[in-house]
Amino acid sequence: MIVDERMVTFINSLETENSEILETIEKEALETFVPIIRKEMQSFMKVLLAIQKPLNILEVGTAVGFSALLMSEYAPEECRITTIEKYEKRIPIAKENFRRAGKEDKITLLEGDALEILKGLEEKYDFIFMDAAKAQYINYMPEVIRLLEKGGVLVSDNVLQDGDIIESRFAVERRNRTIHSRMREYLYRLKHEEQLLTSIIPLGDGVAISTKK
Ligand SMILES: C[S@@+](CC[C@H](N)C(=O)[O-])C[C@H]1O[C@@H](n2cnc3c(N)ncnc32)[C@H](O)[C@@H]1O
């Protein structure tokens, strides 16, 4: 945890309930150890969506569809969401969750490897949520910039690696070193890419919010 645990508990204690369907799907996801966006990230996303009012959202990393459903509830009624997932076991659960929420006509799930799918997309998006394999963010970046509209918002989740990001490469467990160096490179590129303006926020597991100039 990168923020003091008591502070997170305090902030989360102020949260109001989500809709019944979101509460149910969140509970089911947590019970089955499916990683979904944390409470503090949920309210951050709700505010961003209320400000940006996106009409075409792209999500990389559906899991069981929790964040796609949350975004669908807090984006304008006419907003369409495209979400990408490659894990076969999660795909039918996500589809069933979209059906349970009555959102099948608003959310399209693209099945397969995110990089391959991103390369084939042509539409522009005014909000992109990056929440898949952290080591791949750097590879998704050129495609994501290409697909993001000017004035669009890119949200990249889990960018501070539970605090490991500030440690030297050698202080990080060997199995996490590749992610560590790729995530550092990704954050550097987000901050130095001419087309983007980015802020890195120590919220949840770290979030980077960028806009395309
Ligand atoms: C953190 S979870 C997404 C959680 C979801 N956004 C939510 O908050 O409800 C990340 C998901 O990305 C998927 N993923 C990882 N690598 C991927 C890839 N290369 N292509 C497509 N999906 C991928 C994983 O299978 C996993 O379900």
The ligand as a Gaussian input file, in Angstrom:
#p B3LYP/6-31G(d) Opt

LIG

0 1
 C       -6.664000      -5.591000     -13.171000
 S       -7.584000      -6.607000     -14.209000
 C       -8.805000      -5.530000     -14.885000
 C       -9.809000      -5.086000     -13.869000
 C      -10.971000      -4.309000     -14.432000
 N      -10.525000      -3.177000     -15.221000
 C      -11.847000      -3.809000     -13.296000
 O      -11.404000      -2.904000     -12.566000
 O      -12.964000      -4.328000     -13.136000
 C       -6.523000      -6.822000     -15.589000
 C       -7.100000      -7.711000     -16.677000
 O       -6.285000      -7.551000     -17.858000
 C       -6.244000      -8.790000     -18.529000
 N       -5.069000      -8.811000     -19.396000
 C       -3.763000      -8.916000     -19.026000
 N       -2.973000      -8.933000     -20.118000
 C       -3.782000      -8.813000     -21.176000
 C       -3.546000      -8.777000     -22.587000
 N       -2.315000      -8.846000     -23.082000
 N       -4.607000      -8.668000     -23.407000
 C       -5.880000      -8.580000     -22.905000
 N       -6.155000      -8.621000     -21.593000
 C       -5.132000      -8.737000     -20.733000
 C       -6.156000      -9.814000     -17.393000
 O       -6.585000     -11.089000     -17.834000
 C       -7.061000      -9.192000     -16.320000
 O       -8.356000      -9.755000     -16.351000

